[in-house]
């Protein structure tokens, strides 16, 4: 099994986090009372279901298990 690993640098992670913040702050206008709960639930669902947060998806950054290089799960 030949897997190529490319680690993402600081700036690309910063941009992805900034995109996440923008996306979540736009959503906060719709769900003002539940924003913290919404943020936590969406973050967990996005990472376990899609392997990424919205900002990481836009920048094609993938979160993988360090030992198996598979998508992360709640198990």
N, CA, C and O atoms as a GROMACS GRO file, in nm:
protein
  300
    1UNK      N    1   0.085  -0.118   0.000
    1UNK     CA    2   0.000   0.000   0.000
    1UNK      C    3   0.089   0.124   0.000
    1UNK      O    4   0.161   0.149   0.097
    2UNK      N    5   0.086   0.199  -0.105
    2UNK     CA    6   0.170   0.317  -0.120
    2UNK      C    7   0.085   0.442  -0.106
    2UNK      O    8   0.009   0.476  -0.196
    3UNK      N    9   0.096   0.511   0.008
    3UNK     CA   10   0.016   0.630   0.035
    3UNK      C   11   0.108   0.751   0.042
    3UNK      O   12   0.207   0.750   0.114
    4UNK      N   13   0.073   0.854  -0.033
    4UNK     CA   14   0.150   0.978  -0.029
    4UNK      C   15   0.084   1.073   0.071
    4UNK      O   16  -0.036   1.099   0.062
    5UNK      N   17   0.162   1.124   0.164
    5UNK     CA   18   0.111   1.213   0.268
    5UNK      C   19   0.169   1.352   0.247
    5UNK      O   20   0.291   1.370   0.240
    6UNK      N   21   0.081   1.450   0.237
    6UNK     CA   22   0.122   1.590   0.228
    6UNK      C   23   0.062   1.663   0.347
    6UNK      O   24  -0.060   1.676   0.357
    7UNK      N   25   0.146   1.711   0.435
    7UNK     CA   26   0.097   1.787   0.550
    7UNK      C   27   0.066   1.929   0.508
    7UNK      O   28   0.137   1.988   0.427
    8UNK      N   29  -0.041   1.982   0.564
    8UNK     CA   30  -0.087   2.116   0.529
    8UNK      C   31  -0.015   2.218   0.617
    8UNK      O   32   0.003   2.195   0.737
    9UNK      N   33   0.025   2.328   0.558
    9UNK     CA   34   0.097   2.431   0.630
    9UNK      C   35   0.008   2.521   0.714
    9UNK      O   36  -0.115   2.512   0.708
   10UNK      N   37   0.071   2.606   0.790
   10UNK     CA   38   0.002   2.696   0.884
   10UNK      C   39  -0.095   2.790   0.812
   10UNK      O   40  -0.209   2.807   0.855
   11UNK      N   41  -0.049   2.851   0.702
   11UNK     CA   42  -0.133   2.951   0.634
   11UNK      C   43  -0.258   2.888   0.575
   11UNK      O   44  -0.366   2.946   0.584
   12UNK      N   45  -0.247   2.772   0.516
   12UNK     CA   46  -0.364   2.707   0.457
   12UNK      C   47  -0.464   2.668   0.565
   12UNK      O   48  -0.585   2.678   0.545
   13UNK      N   49  -0.413   2.622   0.681
   13UNK     CA   50  -0.503   2.591   0.793
   13UNK      C   51  -0.570   2.717   0.847
   13UNK      O   52  -0.688   2.715   0.884
   14UNK      N   53  -0.496   2.827   0.851
   14UNK     CA   54  -0.551   2.954   0.898
   14UNK      C   55  -0.662   3.002   0.805
   14UNK      O   56  -0.766   3.048   0.852
   15UNK      N   57  -0.640   2.992   0.675
   15UNK     CA   58  -0.742   3.031   0.578
   15UNK      C   59  -0.866   2.943   0.593
   15UNK      O   60  -0.978   2.994   0.588
   16UNK      N   61  -0.847   2.813   0.611
   16UNK     CA   62  -0.961   2.721   0.629
   16UNK      C   63  -1.039   2.756   0.756
   16UNK      O   64  -1.162   2.754   0.754
   17UNK      N   65  -0.970   2.789   0.864
   17UNK     CA   66  -1.038   2.828   0.988
   17UNK      C   67  -1.112   2.959   0.971
   17UNK      O   68  -1.222   2.976   1.026
   18UNK      N   69  -1.055   3.051   0.896
   18UNK     CA   70  -1.122   3.178   0.870
   18UNK      C   71  -1.248   3.157   0.787
   18UNK      O   72  -1.351   3.218   0.814
   19UNK      N   73  -1.240   3.070   0.686
   19UNK     CA   74  -1.358   3.038   0.607
   19UNK      C   75  -1.466   2.974   0.694
   19UNK      O   76  -1.584   3.005   0.680
   20UNK      N   77  -1.426   2.885   0.784
   20UNK     CA   78  -1.522   2.825   0.877
   20UNK      C   79  -1.590   2.932   0.961
   20UNK      O   80  -1.712   2.929   0.979
   21UNK      N   81  -1.512   3.026   1.012
   21UNK     CA   82  -1.568   3.134   1.095
   21UNK      C   83  -1.668   3.218   1.017
   21UNK      O   84  -1.773   3.255   1.069
   22UNK      N   85  -1.636   3.249   0.893
   22UNK     CA   86  -1.727   3.329   0.809
   22UNK      C   87  -1.856   3.252   0.783
   22UNK      O   88  -1.965   3.308   0.796
   23UNK      N   89  -1.843   3.125   0.747
   23UNK     CA   90  -1.961   3.044   0.719
   23UNK      C   91  -2.048   3.031   0.844
   23UNK      O   92  -2.170   3.046   0.836
   24UNK      N   93  -1.987   3.003   0.959
   24UNK     CA   94  -2.064   2.989   1.082
   24UNK      C   95  -2.124   3.121   1.130
   24UNK      O   96  -2.232   3.121   1.187
   25UNK      N   97  -2.055   3.231   1.108
   25UNK     CA   98  -2.112   3.360   1.150
   25UNK      C   99  -2.230   3.399   1.061
   25UNK      O  100  -2.324   3.462   1.108
   26UNK      N  101  -2.224   3.362   0.934
   26UNK     CA  102  -2.341   3.386   0.848
   26UNK      C  103  -2.459   3.302   0.893
   26UNK      O  104  -2.573   3.349   0.891
   27UNK      N  105  -2.433   3.179   0.934
   27UNK     CA  106  -2.540   3.093   0.984
   27UNK      C  107  -2.594   3.143   1.118
   27UNK      O  108  -2.710   3.117   1.152
   28UNK      N  109  -2.512   3.215   1.193
   28UNK     CA  110  -2.556   3.263   1.325
   28UNK      C  111  -2.668   3.365   1.314
   28UNK      O  112  -2.746   3.381   1.408
   29UNK      N  113  -2.677   3.434   1.202
   29UNK     CA  114  -2.786   3.529   1.184
   29UNK      C  115  -2.920   3.456   1.174
   29UNK      O  116  -3.024   3.512   1.210
   30UNK      N  117  -2.918   3.332   1.126
   30UNK     CA  118  -3.041   3.256   1.114
   30UNK      C  119  -3.080   3.186   1.244
   30UNK      O  120  -3.198   3.170   1.274
   31UNK      N  121  -2.978   3.145   1.320
   31UNK     CA  122  -3.002   3.069   1.443
   31UNK      C  123  -2.934   3.137   1.561
   31UNK      O  124  -2.844   3.080   1.622
   32UNK      N  125  -2.977   3.257   1.593
   32UNK     CA  126  -2.910   3.338   1.695
   32UNK      C  127  -2.906   3.273   1.833
   32UNK      O  128  -2.804   3.283   1.903
   33UNK      N  129  -3.011   3.206   1.873
   33UNK     CA  130  -3.018   3.151   2.007
   33UNK      C  131  -2.940   3.021   2.024
   33UNK      O  132  -2.901   2.986   2.135
   34UNK      N  133  -2.917   2.952   1.915
   34UNK     CA  134  -2.857   2.819   1.924
   34UNK      C  135  -2.720   2.811   1.856
   34UNK      O  136  -2.679   2.702   1.817
   35UNK      N  137  -2.650   2.921   1.842
   35UNK     CA  138  -2.528   2.922   1.762
   35UNK      C  139  -2.418   2.835   1.820
   35UNK      O  140  -2.351   2.765   1.744
   36UNK      N  141  -2.395   2.835   1.949
   36UNK     CA  142  -2.289   2.753   2.006
   36UNK      C  143  -2.320   2.604   1.989
   36UNK      O  144  -2.234   2.526   1.949
   37UNK      N  145  -2.444   2.567   2.019
   37UNK     CA  146  -2.485   2.427   2.001
   37UNK      C  147  -2.478   2.390   1.853
   37UNK      O  148  -2.430   2.282   1.819
   38UNK      N  149  -2.525   2.478   1.766
   38UNK     CA  150  -2.520   2.454   1.623
   38UNK      C  151  -2.376   2.436   1.575
   38UNK      O  152  -2.347   2.346   1.497
   39UNK      N  153  -2.288   2.522   1.622
   39UNK     CA  154  -2.147   2.514   1.583
   39UNK      C  155  -2.086   2.379   1.622
   39UNK      O  156  -2.019   2.315   1.541
   40UNK      N  157  -2.109   2.337   1.744
   40UNK     CA  158  -2.052   2.211   1.793
   40UNK      C  159  -2.108   2.092   1.715
   40UNK      O  160  -2.033   2.004   1.674
   41UNK      N  161  -2.238   2.090   1.696
   41UNK     CA  162  -2.302   1.978   1.625
   41UNK      C  163  -2.255   1.973   1.480
   41UNK      O  164  -2.220   1.866   1.429
   42UNK      N  165  -2.255   2.088   1.412
   42UNK     CA  166  -2.213   2.091   1.272
   42UNK      C  167  -2.067   2.051   1.259
   42UNK      O  168  -2.032   1.976   1.168
   43UNK      N  169  -1.982   2.100   1.347
   43UNK     CA  170  -1.839   2.067   1.342
   43UNK      C  171  -1.818   1.916   1.356
   43UNK      O  172  -1.742   1.857   1.279
   44UNK      N  173  -1.884   1.853   1.452
   44UNK     CA  174  -1.870   1.709   1.472
   44UNK      C  175  -1.926   1.632   1.353
   44UNK      O  176  -1.863   1.538   1.305
   45UNK      N  177  -2.043   1.670   1.306
   45UNK     CA  178  -2.103   1.600   1.192
   45UNK      C  179  -2.021   1.616   1.065
   45UNK      O  180  -2.004   1.520   0.989
   46UNK      N  181  -1.969   1.734   1.041
   46UNK     CA  182  -1.890   1.757   0.920
   46UNK      C  183  -1.763   1.674   0.922
   46UNK      O  184  -1.728   1.613   0.821
   47UNK      N  185  -1.694   1.669   1.035
   47UNK     CA  186  -1.569   1.594   1.043
   47UNK      C  187  -1.594   1.444   1.034
   47UNK      O  188  -1.522   1.374   0.963
   48UNK      N  189  -1.695   1.393   1.106
   48UNK     CA  190  -1.718   1.249   1.104
   48UNK      C  191  -1.788   1.202   0.977
   48UNK      O  192  -1.766   1.090   0.933
   49UNK      N  193  -1.871   1.285   0.919
   49UNK     CA  194  -1.947   1.245   0.799
   49UNK      C  195  -1.868   1.269   0.671
   49UNK      O  196  -1.863   1.183   0.583
   50UNK      N  197  -1.806   1.388   0.661
   50UNK     CA  198  -1.736   1.426   0.538
   50UNK      C  199  -1.584   1.428   0.554
   50UNK      O  200  -1.512   1.440   0.455
   51UNK      N  201  -1.535   1.417   0.676
   51UNK     CA  202  -1.391   1.418   0.700
   51UNK      C  203  -1.332   1.556   0.703
   51UNK      O  204  -1.210   1.570   0.710
   52UNK      N  205  -1.413   1.659   0.698
   52UNK     CA  206  -1.363   1.797   0.692
   52UNK      C  207  -1.466   1.895   0.746
   52UNK      O  208  -1.585   1.863   0.759
   53UNK      N  209  -1.418   2.015   0.776
   53UNK     CA  210  -1.508   2.126   0.804
   53UNK      C  211  -1.534   2.198   0.672
   53UNK      O  212  -1.464   2.169   0.574
   54UNK      N  213  -1.631   2.288   0.664
   54UNK     CA  214  -1.659   2.356   0.536
   54UNK      C  215  -1.536   2.426   0.476
   54UNK      O  216  -1.513   2.418   0.356
   55UNK      N  217  -1.458   2.494   0.559
   55UNK     CA  218  -1.340   2.563   0.508
   55UNK      C  219  -1.235   2.467   0.454
   55UNK      O  220  -1.171   2.495   0.353
   56UNK      N  221  -1.219   2.354   0.521
   56UNK     CA  222  -1.123   2.254   0.474
   56UNK      C  223  -1.172   2.189   0.344
   56UNK      O  224  -1.091   2.158   0.257
   57UNK      N  225  -1.303   2.169   0.332
   57UNK     CA  226  -1.357   2.115   0.207
   57UNK      C  227  -1.329   2.210   0.090
   57UNK      O  228  -1.292   2.165  -0.019
   58UNK      N  229  -1.346   2.339   0.113
   58UNK     CA  230  -1.321   2.436   0.007
   58UNK      C  231  -1.174   2.440  -0.035
   58UNK      O  232  -1.143   2.464  -0.152
   59UNK      N  233  -1.084   2.415   0.059
   59UNK     CA  234  -0.940   2.418   0.030
   59UNK      C  235  -0.881   2.279   0.004
   59UNK      O  236  -0.760   2.263  -0.011
   60UNK      N  237  -0.969   2.178  -0.001
   60UNK     CA  238  -0.927   2.039  -0.026
   60UNK      C  239  -0.824   1.989   0.075
   60UNK      O  240  -0.725   1.927   0.039
   61UNK      N  241  -0.851   2.018   0.204
   61UNK     CA  242  -0.771   1.965   0.314
   61UNK      C  243  -0.852   1.852   0.376
   61UNK      O  244  -0.970   1.870   0.406
   62UNK      N  245  -0.790   1.737   0.394
   62UNK     CA  246  -0.860   1.621   0.447
   62UNK      C  247  -0.804   1.580   0.582
   62UNK      O  248  -0.683   1.572   0.600
   63UNK      N  249  -0.893   1.552   0.677
   63UNK     CA  250  -0.855   1.507   0.809
   63UNK      C  251  -0.856   1.355   0.807
   63UNK      O  252  -0.959   1.294   0.777
   64UNK      N  253  -0.743   1.294   0.841
   64UNK     CA  254  -0.730   1.148   0.840
   64UNK      C  255  -0.676   1.099   0.974
   64UNK      O  256  -0.609   1.174   1.045
   65UNK      N  257  -0.705   0.975   1.006
   65UNK     CA  258  -0.649   0.912   1.125
   65UNK      C  259  -0.498   0.898   1.105
   65UNK      O  260  -0.454   0.855   0.999
   66UNK      N  261  -0.420   0.933   1.206
   66UNK     CA  262  -0.274   0.934   1.195
   66UNK      C  263  -0.216   0.794   1.178
   66UNK      O  264  -0.110   0.778   1.118
   67UNK      N  265  -0.283   0.692   1.230
   67UNK     CA  266  -0.230   0.556   1.223
   67UNK      C  267  -0.275   0.479   1.100
   67UNK      O  268  -0.197   0.404   1.041
   68UNK      N  269  -0.402   0.496   1.060
   68UNK     CA  270  -0.457   0.416   0.951
   68UNK      C  271  -0.478   0.493   0.822
   68UNK      O  272  -0.502   0.433   0.717
   69UNK      N  273  -0.470   0.625   0.827
   69UNK     CA  274  -0.492   0.714   0.712
   69UNK      C  275  -0.633   0.698   0.653
   69UNK      O  276  -0.654   0.717   0.534
   70UNK      N  277  -0.728   0.664   0.740
   70UNK     CA  278  -0.868   0.656   0.700
   70UNK      C  279  -0.941   0.776   0.760
   70UNK      O  280  -0.886   0.848   0.843
   71UNK      N  281  -1.065   0.796   0.716
   71UNK     CA  282  -1.144   0.906   0.771
   71UNK      C  283  -1.166   0.885   0.921
   71UNK      O  284  -1.177   0.772   0.968
   72UNK      N  285  -1.171   0.996   0.994
   72UNK     CA  286  -1.194   0.986   1.139
   72UNK      C  287  -1.338   0.950   1.166
   72UNK      O  288  -1.428   0.985   1.090
   73UNK      N  289  -1.361   0.878   1.277
   73UNK     CA  290  -1.496   0.838   1.317
   73UNK      C  291  -1.510   0.864   1.467
   73UNK      O  292  -1.414   0.900   1.535
   74UNK      N  293  -1.630   0.844   1.516
   74UNK     CA  294  -1.656   0.860   1.660
   74UNK      C  295  -1.626   0.732   1.736
   74UNK      O  296  -1.634   0.732   1.859
   75UNK      N  297  -1.592   0.626   1.670
   75UNK     CA  298  -1.565   0.496   1.735
   75UNK      C  299  -1.429   0.495   1.799
   75UNK      O  300  -1.390   0.395   1.859
   0.00000   0.00000   0.00000
